Amino acid sequence: MSEYKLGMGHVDGVHTPLVLVGKDIYRLSDILKGHAPATLEEVFANWKAMDQTIGTSVVSPDASPLQADAVTFLTPLSNPRKVVCIGTNYHDHVEEMKVTSLPDFPYAFLRPQTCLAAHGEEVALPTGAKMNDWEAELGIVIGQAYGPGDTRDPMEAVAGYTVINDVSARDWIASRPFVGIDWVMQKAWDGFQPTGPWITPARFVEDPDNLDIELTVNGAVKQKSNTGNMIFGVAPILRHLAGIMTLEPGDIIATGTPAGVGYGQHPQEFLASGDTVKVTVAGLGTLENRFV
């Protein structure tokens, strides 16, 4: 089979793994002739074999593509063991956030699974925060366990890449107490990490450290950059995190955002009810959400 992407959708009342081939969406069960896992967590738990099986499969002549309006997208991975995010990881973003020195290592924090939101899902703006901001990011999906003491090339642990909007409540930067920023109050709100709709297998991404990335709010371009502007690329991020914790199949890692966030604008801009945000990463797709 040619290049493909994986996603999850609600089809005919059933949560269904999906395969995008060209512009056509199929049930994964149509590609694998009925022997498909029920979730993408199961796919990535045995990623090397599943990638080979899916990649060598042929779309059955009897399989009809799904109509786009028949699919309600879900988050590709709804139950990852870990959601890890990297902050201050683009040179231009460091400058706009008035950080005076570059980090010595990838600056990371953890997020709860309840932050995940699907492509097309309406995301509720919290009543407890007013400075809600957008952040376009490249996401990494892990396909093999990789942790302390592992000497392999970290890129071997990557199953694929996805599109992320790392939403932030900047209220707790603007009014940080002397002990520092409250990362839970800034990052852990329900729905604050829209992800997807597709995961592109790593073998179809020639260089994840050279991908154009763009974010628009109501059609106006706010962020436009390239992952080549990251301070720490994909491999250094994985080496750093794997020195601390074992990365596991299905884990999601957000790699940081470029300049153009609302907090860095003059005057500052924040999300309002009714705003539509689109994040596009070249070759990976477009993630769209309306905030309400």
QUIJOGI-V452116 format. One record per residue. N is the residue number from 1. RES is the residue in three letters. SS is DSSP state (alpha for helix, beta for strand, coil for the rest). Layout:
BEGIN
[[N,RES,SS] [N,RES,SS]]
END
This chain:
BEGIN
[[1,MET,coil] [2,SER,coil] [3,GLU,coil] [4,TYR,coil] [5,LYS,beta] [6,LEU,beta] [7,GLY,beta] [8,MET,beta] [9,GLY,beta] [10,HIS,beta] [11,VAL,beta] [12,ASP,coil] [13,GLY,coil] [14,VAL,beta] [15,HIS,beta] [16,THR,beta] [17,PRO,beta] [18,LEU,beta] [19,VAL,beta] [20,LEU,beta] [21,VAL,beta] [22,GLY,coil] [23,LYS,coil] [24,ASP,beta] [25,ILE,beta] [26,TYR,beta] [27,ARG,beta] [28,LEU,alpha] [29,SER,alpha] [30,ASP,alpha] [31,ILE,alpha] [32,LEU,coil] [33,LYS,coil] [34,GLY,coil] [35,HIS,coil] [36,ALA,coil] [37,PRO,coil] [38,ALA,coil] [39,THR,coil] [40,LEU,alpha] [41,GLU,alpha] [42,GLU,alpha] [43,VAL,alpha] [44,PHE,alpha] [45,ALA,alpha] [46,ASN,coil] [47,TRP,alpha] [48,LYS,alpha] [49,ALA,alpha] [50,MET,alpha] [51,ASP,alpha] [52,GLN,alpha] [53,THR,alpha] [54,ILE,alpha] [55,GLY,alpha] [56,THR,coil] [57,SER,coil] [58,VAL,coil] [59,VAL,coil] [60,SER,coil] [61,PRO,coil] [62,ASP,coil] [63,ALA,coil] [64,SER,coil] [65,PRO,coil] [66,LEU,coil] [67,GLN,coil] [68,ALA,alpha] [69,ASP,alpha] [70,ALA,alpha] [71,VAL,coil] [72,THR,beta] [73,PHE,beta] [74,LEU,beta] [75,THR,coil] [76,PRO,coil] [77,LEU,coil] [78,SER,coil] [79,ASN,coil] [80,PRO,coil] [81,ARG,coil] [82,LYS,coil] [83,VAL,beta] [84,VAL,beta] [85,CYS,beta] [86,ILE,beta] [87,GLY,beta] [88,THR,coil] [89,ASN,coil] [90,TYR,beta] [91,HIS,alpha] [92,ASP,alpha] [93,HIS,alpha] [94,VAL,alpha] [95,GLU,alpha] [96,GLU,alpha] [97,MET,coil] [98,LYS,coil] [99,VAL,coil] [100,THR,coil] [101,SER,coil] [102,LEU,coil] [103,PRO,coil] [104,ASP,coil] [105,PHE,coil] [106,PRO,coil] [107,TYR,beta] [108,ALA,beta] [109,PHE,beta] [110,LEU,beta] [111,ARG,beta] [112,PRO,coil] [113,GLN,alpha] [114,THR,alpha] [115,CYS,alpha] [116,LEU,beta] [117,ALA,beta] [118,ALA,coil] [119,HIS,coil] [120,GLY,coil] [121,GLU,coil] [122,GLU,beta] [123,VAL,beta] [124,ALA,coil] [125,LEU,coil] [126,PRO,coil] [127,THR,coil] [128,GLY,coil] [129,ALA,coil] [130,LYS,coil] [131,MET,coil] [132,ASN,beta] [133,ASP,beta] [134,TRP,coil] [135,GLU,coil] [136,ALA,beta] [137,GLU,beta] [138,LEU,beta] [139,GLY,beta] [140,ILE,beta] [141,VAL,beta] [142,ILE,beta] [143,GLY,coil] [144,GLN,coil] [145,ALA,coil] [146,TYR,beta] [147,GLY,coil] [148,PRO,coil] [149,GLY,coil] [150,ASP,coil] [151,THR,coil] [152,ARG,coil] [153,ASP,coil] [154,PRO,alpha] [155,MET,alpha] [156,GLU,alpha] [157,ALA,alpha] [158,VAL,beta] [159,ALA,beta] [160,GLY,beta] [161,TYR,beta] [162,THR,beta] [163,VAL,beta] [164,ILE,beta] [165,ASN,beta] [166,ASP,beta] [167,VAL,coil] [168,SER,beta] [169,ALA,beta] [170,ARG,coil] [171,ASP,alpha] [172,TRP,alpha] [173,ILE,alpha] [174,ALA,alpha] [175,SER,coil] [176,ARG,coil] [177,PRO,beta] [178,PHE,coil] [179,VAL,coil] [180,GLY,beta] [181,ILE,coil] [182,ASP,coil] [183,TRP,alpha] [184,VAL,alpha] [185,MET,alpha] [186,GLN,alpha] [187,LYS,alpha] [188,ALA,coil] [189,TRP,coil] [190,ASP,coil] [191,GLY,coil] [192,PHE,coil] [193,GLN,beta] [194,PRO,beta] [195,THR,beta] [196,GLY,coil] [197,PRO,coil] [198,TRP,coil] [199,ILE,beta] [200,THR,beta] [201,PRO,beta] [202,ALA,alpha] [203,ARG,alpha] [204,PHE,alpha] [205,VAL,coil] [206,GLU,coil] [207,ASP,coil] [208,PRO,coil] [209,ASP,coil] [210,ASN,coil] [211,LEU,coil] [212,ASP,beta] [213,ILE,beta] [214,GLU,beta] [215,LEU,beta] [216,THR,beta] [217,VAL,beta] [218,ASN,coil] [219,GLY,coil] [220,ALA,beta] [221,VAL,beta] [222,LYS,beta] [223,GLN,beta] [224,LYS,beta] [225,SER,beta] [226,ASN,beta] [227,THR,alpha] [228,GLY,alpha] [229,ASN,alpha] [230,MET,beta] [231,ILE,coil] [232,PHE,coil] [233,GLY,coil] [234,VAL,alpha] [235,ALA,alpha] [236,PRO,alpha] [237,ILE,alpha] [238,LEU,alpha] [239,ARG,alpha] [240,HIS,alpha] [241,LEU,alpha] [242,ALA,alpha] [243,GLY,coil] [244,ILE,coil] [245,MET,coil] [246,THR,coil] [247,LEU,beta] [248,GLU,coil] [249,PRO,coil] [250,GLY,coil] [251,ASP,coil] [252,ILE,beta] [253,ILE,beta] [254,ALA,beta] [255,THR,coil] [256,GLY,coil] [257,THR,coil] [258,PRO,coil] [259,ALA,coil] [260,GLY,coil] [261,VAL,coil] [262,GLY,alpha] [263,TYR,alpha] [264,GLY,alpha] [265,GLN,coil] [266,HIS,coil] [267,PRO,coil] [268,GLN,coil] [269,GLU,coil] [270,PHE,coil] [271,LEU,coil] [272,ALA,coil] [273,SER,coil] [274,GLY,coil] [275,ASP,coil] [276,THR,beta] [277,VAL,beta] [278,LYS,beta] [279,VAL,beta] [280,THR,beta] [281,VAL,beta] [282,ALA,coil] [283,GLY,coil] [284,LEU,coil] [285,GLY,beta] [286,THR,beta] [287,LEU,beta] [288,GLU,beta] [289,ASN,beta] [290,ARG,beta] [291,PHE,beta] [292,VAL,coil]]
END
